[in-house]
Amino acid sequence: MTIKKTGLATLAVLALTGVAPAQAQEVELALSSWLPPRHPIVVNAIKPWAEQVEEVTEGRVSVRVLGKPLGSPPAHFDMARDGVADITYGLHSFTQDDRFAGSQLGQFSFIGDDAVAASKAFWTVYTEDLNAREDHAGTHLLGLFVHGPGLLHNNQREIETPADLEGLKIRVPGGYIAELTEDLGATPLFMSSPEVYEKLSRGVIDGVAFTYEALTAFKLTNDIEYSMTVPGGLYNTSWFLVMDEDKWEEISPEDQQAIDAISGAAFAELVGQAWNDADDAAKEEIDAAGIALSAAPAPVLEAVRSAAAQHEEAWAESLPEGQDGAAALARLREMTGVDIPAAQ
């Protein structure tokens, strides 16, 4: 009680004397970025968001996007949780464990051809239906998003039947697509995006599970000859944008609210548009490079559909009690407008 009375008396004195309380402490945040500095997501989403943070907080909070990462791509979630970096982004599948159980929602086949709609749906459904914030405990969750539809690229042969996939060594980002690739007869090899150029050019891998954009962002057009599409994507990757929880608490409630307002669904739209624009630009380069782009034939599509259904069911059954994965996935697909191809 004495402390409360003293505090009230102090405020009264300040009011009478016209002396204002000290302004909120300015907070400078370091964002560790592992994508190439000129990557379209860094240029058109990460950096613009950082600028928005400073704008909406009237300069009280600033974000410095580092030119070099503070650790390997797979380490980035732990780096934010442990305070190595203030803000990080990355793929859930890079962690190679099951701490982000609900995130696989955004990795399945047939979830969306538009990265804006898919990213906004992923943010909404994962946070509302599958306890995303609990999965990201130890951090403040700023964003969740996916890229455009994932394709299968290779330099060996056009994929006309499931048998054509057998024996191909395919780079995967981990998660669902690693299991799906193996189901289809290929050999999945996990590696982060920046490693792909060297491995592909040296013949260590025959192909890669990537977006349109990634072929150009990582300079792979000279080493790829065939690309196969699937409606809504052969796969996708789920991403996070998080802040060290302790650092978040240094920010005033008013500025926290302002930052949240430009994050979440708003950031999903921003980064989704960046993916879409990058994919559109990449398609022109892919065409100019002479890469054969084709839709998955019916036998291949049926093999994907059959394997995907099994993985979706197993995932839904693995979720904690009270989480309905099948309903969440159906809600996401309804929001993105993608229908699963019918069985032949």
Secondary structure as the mmCIF struct_conf table of DSSP 4:
data_model
#
loop_
_struct_conf.conf_type_id
_struct_conf.id
_struct_conf.beg_label_comp_id
_struct_conf.beg_label_asym_id
_struct_conf.beg_label_seq_id
_struct_conf.end_label_comp_id
_struct_conf.end_label_asym_id
_struct_conf.end_label_seq_id
HELX_RH_AL_P HELX_RH_AL_P1 THR A 2 THR A 17
TURN_TY1_P TURN_TY1_P1 GLY A 18 GLY A 18
HELX_LH_PP_P HELX_LH_PP_P1 VAL A 19 GLU A 26
STRN STRN1 VAL A 27 SER A 32
BEND BEND1 LEU A 35 LEU A 35
TURN_TY1_P TURN_TY1_P2 PRO A 37 ARG A 38
HELX_RH_AL_P HELX_RH_AL_P2 PRO A 40 ILE A 41
HELX_RH_PI_P HELX_RH_PI_P1 VAL A 42 ILE A 46
HELX_RH_AL_P HELX_RH_AL_P3 LYS A 47 VAL A 56
TURN_TY1_P TURN_TY1_P3 THR A 57 GLY A 59
BEND BEND2 ARG A 60 ARG A 60
STRN STRN2 VAL A 61 VAL A 65
BEND BEND3 GLY A 67 LYS A 68
BEND BEND4 LEU A 70 GLY A 71
HELX_RH_3T_P HELX_RH_3T_P1 PRO A 73 ALA A 75
HELX_RH_AL_P HELX_RH_AL_P4 HIS A 76 ARG A 81
TURN_TY1_P TURN_TY1_P4 ASP A 82 GLY A 83
BEND BEND5 VAL A 84 ASP A 86
STRN STRN3 ILE A 87 LEU A 91
HELX_RH_3T_P HELX_RH_3T_P2 HIS A 92 THR A 95
BEND BEND6 ASP A 97 ASP A 98
TURN_TY1_P TURN_TY1_P5 ARG A 99 PHE A 100
HELX_RH_3T_P HELX_RH_3T_P3 ALA A 101 GLY A 106
TURN_TY1_P TURN_TY1_P6 GLN A 107 GLN A 107
BEND BEND7 PHE A 108 ILE A 111
BEND BEND8 ASP A 113 ASP A 113
HELX_RH_AL_P HELX_RH_AL_P5 ALA A 115 ASP A 129
BEND BEND9 LEU A 130 LEU A 130
HELX_RH_AL_P HELX_RH_AL_P6 ALA A 132 ASP A 135
TURN_TY1_P TURN_TY1_P7 HIS A 136 GLY A 138
STRN STRN4 THR A 139 VAL A 146
BEND BEND10 GLY A 148 GLY A 148
STRN STRN5 LEU A 151 ASN A 154
BEND BEND11 ASN A 155 GLN A 156
BEND BEND12 THR A 161 THR A 161
HELX_RH_3T_P HELX_RH_3T_P4 PRO A 162 LEU A 165
TURN_TY1_P TURN_TY1_P8 GLU A 166 GLY A 167
STRN STRN6 LYS A 169 VAL A 172
BEND BEND13 GLY A 174 GLY A 174
TURN_TY1_P TURN_TY1_P9 GLY A 175 GLY A 175
HELX_RH_AL_P HELX_RH_AL_P7 TYR A 176 ASP A 183
TURN_TY1_P TURN_TY1_P10 LEU A 184 GLY A 185
STRN STRN7 THR A 187 PHE A 190
HELX_RH_3T_P HELX_RH_3T_P5 SER A 193 GLU A 195
HELX_RH_AL_P HELX_RH_AL_P8 VAL A 196 SER A 201
TURN_TY1_P TURN_TY1_P11 ARG A 202 GLY A 203
BEND BEND14 VAL A 204 VAL A 204
BEND BEND15 ASP A 206 ASP A 206
STRN STRN8 GLY A 207 PHE A 210
HELX_RH_AL_P HELX_RH_AL_P9 TYR A 212 ALA A 217
TURN_TY1_P TURN_TY1_P12 PHE A 218 LYS A 219
HELX_RH_3T_P HELX_RH_3T_P6 THR A 221 ASP A 223
STRN STRN9 TYR A 226 THR A 229
TURN_TY1_P TURN_TY1_P13 PRO A 231 GLY A 232
BEND BEND16 LEU A 234 LEU A 234
STRN STRN10 SER A 238 ASP A 244
HELX_RH_AL_P HELX_RH_AL_P10 GLU A 245 GLU A 249
TURN_TY1_P TURN_TY1_P14 GLU A 250 GLU A 250
BEND BEND17 ILE A 251 ILE A 251
HELX_RH_AL_P HELX_RH_AL_P11 PRO A 253 ALA A 261
TURN_TY1_P TURN_TY1_P15 ILE A 262 ILE A 262
BEND BEND18 SER A 263 SER A 263
TURN_TY1_P TURN_TY1_P16 GLY A 264 GLY A 264
HELX_RH_AL_P HELX_RH_AL_P12 ALA A 265 ALA A 288
TURN_TY1_P TURN_TY1_P17 ALA A 289 GLY A 290
STRN STRN11 ALA A 292 ALA A 295
HELX_LH_PP_P HELX_LH_PP_P2 ALA A 296 PRO A 297
HELX_RH_AL_P HELX_RH_AL_P13 ALA A 298 SER A 318
BEND BEND19 LEU A 319 LEU A 319
HELX_LH_PP_P HELX_LH_PP_P3 PRO A 320 PRO A 320
TURN_TY1_P TURN_TY1_P18 GLU A 321 GLY A 322
HELX_RH_AL_P HELX_RH_AL_P14 GLY A 325 THR A 336
TURN_TY1_P TURN_TY1_P19 GLY A 337 GLY A 337
HELX_LH_PP_P HELX_LH_PP_P4 ASP A 339 ALA A 343
#
